[in-house]
Amino acid sequence: MNIVYINHYAGSPDLGMEFRPYYLGQEWLKSGHNITILAASYSHVRTKQPKLTDNKKTTKNLCGLKFIWYPTPNYHNNGLGRVKNIFSFLKQIWFDTNNIIKENKPDIVIASSTYPLDIWVAKHLAKKAKAKLVYEVHDLWPLSPIEIGGMSPKHPFIRLCQFAENYAYRHSDTVISILPNVHAHMKEHGLDLKKLHIIPNGIVGNDWQTENIDPISPHIREVIDHCRTENKIIVGYAGSLGKPNAMNYLIDAAKLLEKQNFHFLLVGSGLEKENLVKQANLLNLRNITFSDPIPKTQIPALLPLFDIAYIGWHKKPIYRFGISPNKLIDYMMAGCIVLHSVEAGNDIVTDANCGLSIPPESPKAIANGLLKLNKLSKEKKIELRNNGKKYISKNHTYNALSNKFLKAMIHHK
């Protein structure tokens, strides 16, 4: 089959996240399918952007996957610049539909850009190509910008997103959700639940084989070696530093623990990084290090060096639908002991028994949780680390998830 996968933010191990289209595509290639990924040239979640030819639409082959990059304007926050970026991407695909069909002859078109507005270009493309239409949900839009970003439900952009979400549920042949508890919401907005399949994020087993792992960057190795010399407990975070990640509470917890033997290592970038660095400086913290993002091939080498891995969330109603963060799955596959600051519809840290879950938005709870985990016996820590690995290996490999995804698309009637 020929699969056209529309994902505005699609990346690769070299470019950075989003990784899901790349990894699913790699698995589908093994089954003999042809994969074309349509993506924007600029995304705030990538660690680096693809190089275009003369700033025009550029086609590249990445490990067998055909990527078509459409030139889009840069942006620096979630304001008008990002909206312009979105509409630039969608407009170009709409007017490129005939070429896409001629060159790729799609049997399946997947709309998967986080925001729901790509459903119309995907429907346009699928209808002309007489292909099946699949809508993939990463986050529930427009609920996410309303409940996390504080946007008004009456905002014109939000109204447009709501119209698009409803349209997607009614007109797609298959709906895939990364989030597990979306059934009631989607039914309320017009989805026939027979179309719905839950397929979470995952890992690629080969990425965790020794021969595929690169050594960590020297500057991070230096920080870790220094911490080891001083017998510090390393509390690590590796991922985006944006508002949804609620990292300000971890920094406040670092202040509460500044007289304890903890060191906080934050590896990543994002729209909130500058503010977080300022916060740490205002608190005069000496027990925290910020590091730039590292290539994904270094992640399996970095994470096992964390004594405790941290991930946090805001206390928001949106998380009642569940969560499936890549970084948490990576933490668990690496055998990390996880401190999870969360209130959500699911919690795989608790399910797997690989750490401790605490209430969100509480520096005191974070500090107490770190102290509690650090006091565990060596045997208990080994048990928690092994529990996480086993859980991910059983439930979250892209080999199994891609087969489930493929069956959902092929067998829809």
C-alpha positions in Angstrom: 0.0 0.0 0.0 0.9 3.6 -0.4 0.5 5.6 2.8 0.7 9.5 2.9 1.2 10.6 6.4 0.5 14.4 7.1 2.3 15.5 10.2 3.3 19.2 10.4 5.9 18.5 13.1 7.4 15.2 11.9 11.0 14.6 12.6 13.6 11.9 12.8 16.3 10.7 15.1 18.7 13.2 13.5 16.2 16.2 13.4 14.4 15.5 16.7 10.8 15.0 17.6 8.1 14.3 16.6 9.4 10.7 16.2 6.1 8.7 15.9 5.6 9.1 12.1 9.2 8.1 11.4 9.1 5.0 13.6 5.7 3.8 12.4 6.9 4.4 8.9 10.0 2.4 9.4 8.0 -0.6 10.6 5.5 -0.3 7.7 8.4 -0.3 5.3 9.4 -3.7 6.6 5.9 -4.9 5.7 6.4 -3.8 2.1 4.5 -0.5 2.2 5.5 2.8 0.7 5.5 5.8 3.1 5.4 9.5 2.2 5.5 12.0 5.1 4.4 15.6 4.5 5.9 18.0 7.0 6.6 21.7 7.6 10.2 23.0 7.3 10.0 24.7 10.7 8.8 23.1 13.9 9.4 24.3 17.5 9.8 20.8 18.8 12.7 19.7 16.5 16.2 20.1 17.7 17.2 21.2 14.2 15.3 21.9 11.0 15.7 20.2 7.6 17.7 21.9 4.9 15.6 23.0 1.9 16.7 23.5 -1.7 16.4 27.2 -2.5 13.8 27.6 0.3 11.3 25.6 -1.9 9.4 22.3 -1.4 12.1 19.7 -0.9 11.9 15.9 -1.2 14.4 13.8 0.7 14.8 10.1 1.5 15.4 9.4 5.2 16.2 5.7 5.7 13.7 4.6 3.1 11.0 7.1 4.1 10.0 9.8 1.6 9.8 13.1 3.3 8.3 16.2 1.5 9.2 19.4 3.4 7.1 22.5 2.7 8.7 25.8 3.4 7.0 27.6 6.3 7.8 30.7 8.3 9.6 30.5 11.7 7.8 31.4 14.9 8.9 31.9 18.5 5.8 31.4 20.6 2.2 30.3 20.4 1.0 33.5 18.9 0.2 34.8 15.4 3.5 33.5 14.0 2.6 29.9 14.8 -0.9 30.4 13.2 0.8 31.7 10.0 3.1 28.7 10.0 0.1 26.3 10.3 -1.8 27.9 7.5 1.2 28.2 5.2 1.7 24.4 5.5 -1.9 23.5 4.9 -2.3 25.9 2.0 0.7 24.4 0.2 -0.5 20.8 0.6 -4.0 21.8 -0.7 -2.6 23.3 -3.9 -0.1 20.5 -4.2 -2.7 17.8 -4.0 -2.6 16.8 -7.7 1.2 16.4 -7.6 1.0 14.4 -4.4 -1.5 12.0 -5.9 0.4 11.7 -9.2 3.7 11.0 -7.5 2.6 8.8 -4.6 -0.8 7.3 -5.5 -2.0 7.1 -1.9 -4.2 4.2 -0.7 -4.4 5.7 2.8 -4.1 9.3 3.9 -3.4 10.0 7.6 -4.0 13.5 9.2 -1.8 13.7 12.2 -0.6 17.2 12.9 -1.7 17.6 16.6 -4.0 20.5 15.6 -7.1 19.3 13.7 -7.1 21.7 10.8 -5.2 19.3 8.6 -8.3 17.2 8.4 -9.6 19.3 5.5 -6.5 19.0 3.3 -6.3 15.3 4.2 -10.0 14.8 3.2 -9.4 16.7 0.0 -6.4 14.5 -0.8 -8.1 11.3 0.1 -11.3 12.0 -1.8 -9.3 12.9 -5.0 -7.2 9.8 -4.6 -10.1 7.6 -3.6 -8.1 6.6 -0.5 -9.1 5.8 3.1 -8.9 8.7 5.5 -7.4 8.2 8.9 -7.4 10.9 11.7 -4.8 10.5 14.4 -5.2 12.3 17.7 -2.1 13.3 19.7 -3.8 15.9 21.9 -7.4 16.9 22.1 -7.8 20.2 20.2 -9.2 22.7 20.8 -9.6 21.5 24.5 -5.8 21.6 25.0 -5.3 25.3 24.1 -8.4 26.1 26.1 -7.6 24.2 29.2 -3.8 24.5 29.1 -3.2 27.7 27.2 -6.2 29.6 28.6 -7.7 30.5 25.3 -11.3 31.5 25.1 -13.7 28.9 23.5 -15.1 31.9 21.6 -11.8 32.8 20.0 -12.1 32.5 16.2 -9.2 30.1 16.0 -10.6 27.9 18.7 -14.0 27.9 17.0 -12.4 26.8 13.7 -10.5 24.0 15.5 -13.7 22.8 17.1 -15.4 22.7 13.7 -12.4 20.8 12.4 -12.4 18.3 15.2 -16.1 17.5 14.8 -15.6 17.2 11.0 -12.8 14.7 11.5 -14.8 12.4 13.7 -17.7 12.3 11.3 -15.8 12.0 8.0 -12.8 9.8 8.8 -12.8 6.1 8.1 -10.6 5.3 11.1 -9.6 7.4 14.2 -6.5 6.5 16.1 -5.9 8.0 19.5 -2.7 8.1 21.5 -4.7 9.0 24.6 -6.6 6.1 26.2 -9.7 7.7 27.8 -11.2 9.7 24.9 -14.3 7.6 24.1 -17.0 9.7 25.8 -15.5 13.0 24.4 -15.2 11.8 20.9 -18.7 10.2 20.9 -20.1 13.6 22.1 -18.5 15.3 19.1 -19.9 12.9 16.6 -17.6 9.8 16.4 -19.0 6.3 15.8 -16.8 4.5 18.4 -16.5 1.5 16.1 -14.0 3.6 14.2 -11.8 4.3 17.3 -8.5 2.5 18.1 -6.2 3.4 21.0 -2.5 3.1 20.0 -0.1 4.8 22.5 3.5 6.0 21.9 6.3 3.5 21.9 10.0 2.7 21.5 12.1 1.0 18.9 14.0 -1.9 20.4 17.0 -1.6 18.2 17.6 2.0 19.4 18.4 0.5 22.8 21.0 -2.0 21.5 24.5 -1.2 22.5 25.8 -0.9 19.0 23.2 1.8 18.2 23.9 4.0 21.2 26.3 7.0 21.0 28.3 8.2 24.0 26.8 11.2 25.7 28.2 14.7 25.0 31.4 15.6 26.8 29.9 18.6 28.7 27.1 16.4 30.1 29.6 13.7 31.0 31.7 16.3 32.9 28.6 17.3 34.9 27.8 13.7 35.8 31.3 12.8 36.6 31.6 15.8 38.9 28.3 14.8 40.7 29.6 11.2 41.1 32.9 12.6 42.6 30.9 14.5 45.2 28.4 11.6 45.8 25.5 13.7 44.5 22.1 12.1 43.7 21.3 13.1 40.1 17.7 14.0 39.4 17.4 14.1 35.7 15.0 15.4 33.1 15.4 15.0 29.3 12.8 16.6 27.0 11.1 19.8 26.0 11.1 22.8 28.3 7.7 24.2 27.6 4.8 25.4 29.7 3.0 22.0 29.6 6.0 20.4 31.2 5.5 22.4 34.5 9.2 22.5 35.2 9.0 25.6 37.4 7.8 23.4 40.2 10.9 21.2 40.0 13.1 24.3 40.2 11.2 25.4 43.4 11.7 21.9 44.7 15.4 22.2 44.0 15.4 25.3 46.3 13.8 23.2 49.1 16.5 20.6 48.7 19.5 22.9 48.2 21.0 21.7 51.5 20.5 18.1 50.6 22.8 16.0 48.4 20.8 16.3 45.2 21.8 17.8 41.8 19.3 18.6 39.1 20.3 18.0 35.5 17.8 19.4 32.9 18.6 18.4 29.3 16.5 20.0 26.6 15.2 23.2 25.1 11.9 24.9 24.6 9.9 28.1 24.8 10.2 28.2 28.6 13.9 27.5 29.0 14.9 31.1 29.3 12.3 31.7 32.0 13.4 28.6 33.9 17.0 29.7 33.8 16.0 33.1 35.2 14.0 31.4 37.9 17.0 29.3 39.0 19.2 32.4 39.0 16.8 34.4 41.0 16.7 31.6 43.6 20.5 31.6 43.5 20.6 27.8 42.9 23.9 26.0 42.7 22.4 22.5 42.5 21.0 22.7 39.0 22.5 22.4 35.5 20.8 23.3 32.2 22.1 21.5 29.2 21.2 21.8 25.5 19.4 18.9 23.8 21.4 15.9 22.7 20.9 13.6 19.7 18.3 10.8 20.3 21.1 8.2 19.8 22.6 9.5 23.1 19.4 9.2 25.1 19.8 5.5 26.0 23.3 6.3 27.3 22.2 9.3 29.3 19.0 8.1 31.1 20.5 5.2 33.0 22.9 7.7 34.6 20.0 9.4 36.4 19.5 8.2 39.9 15.9 9.5 39.6 14.2 10.7 36.5 11.5 13.4 36.8 8.4 14.2 34.7 5.7 16.6 35.7 2.4 18.0 34.6 0.1 20.9 35.4 -3.1 20.1 37.2 -5.5 20.5 34.3 -8.8 18.8 33.5 -7.5 18.0 30.0 -5.4 15.1 31.4 -8.5 13.2 32.5 -8.4 11.8 28.9 -5.0 10.2 29.6 -1.4 10.9 28.7 1.3 9.0 26.6 4.5 11.1 26.8 7.5 9.8 24.8 10.0 10.9 27.5 8.3 8.7 30.2 8.4 5.7 27.9 12.1 6.4 27.3 12.7 6.7 31.0 11.1 3.4 31.7 12.8 1.6 28.9 16.1 2.9 30.2 15.4 1.4 33.6 15.0 4.8 35.4 13.4 5.1 38.8 10.7 7.7 38.0 9.1 10.5 40.0 5.9 11.3 38.3 4.0 14.5 39.3 0.6 13.9 37.8 -3.1 13.8 38.1 -4.4 12.1 34.9 -6.8 9.4 33.6 -3.9 6.9 33.4 -0.6 6.5 35.1 1.8 3.9 33.7 4.4 4.6 36.5 1.9 3.2 39.0 0.8 0.5 36.6 4.3 -0.7 36.1 5.5 0.0 39.7 8.6 1.7 38.5 8.7 4.7 40.8 6.4 7.1 42.7 3.5 9.2 41.6 2.7 12.4 43.5 0.2 15.3 43.1 1.1 17.9 40.5 2.1 21.5 41.0 3.6 20.9 44.4 7.3 21.6 45.0 6.9 20.1 48.5 5.5 16.9 47.2 8.4 16.7 44.6 11.0 17.3 47.4 9.4 14.7 49.6 9.1 12.2 46.8 12.7 12.6 45.9 13.7 12.0 49.5 11.5 8.9 49.7 12.8 7.4 46.5 16.4 8.0 47.5 15.9 6.2 50.8 14.8 3.0 49.2 17.1 0.0 49.5 19.5 -1.0 46.7 17.4 -4.1 46.1 14.1 -2.1 45.8 15.7 0.3 43.4 16.8 -2.5 41.2 13.3 -4.0 41.3 11.7 -0.6 40.2 14.2 -0.2 37.4 13.5 -3.7 36.1 9.7 -3.2 36.4 9.8 -0.3 34.0 11.8 -2.1 31.4 9.6 -5.1 31.4 6.4 -3.0 31.2 7.6 -1.1 28.1 9.0 -4.1 26.4 5.7 -5.9 26.8 3.3 -3.0 25.9 5.0 -0.2 24.0 7.2 -1.5 21.1 6.6 0.2 17.7 6.9 -3.3 16.1 3.6 -4.3 17.8 2.0 -0.9 17.8 2.6 -0.4 14.0 0.9 -3.8 13.3 -2.1 -2.7 15.4 -2.2 0.6 13.5 -2.0 -1.1 10.1 -4.8 -3.5 11.0 -7.0 -0.7 12.1 -6.5 1.1 8.8 -6.8 -1.9 6.5 -9.7 -3.8 8.1 -12.0 -0.8 8.5 -15.3 -1.3 6.6 
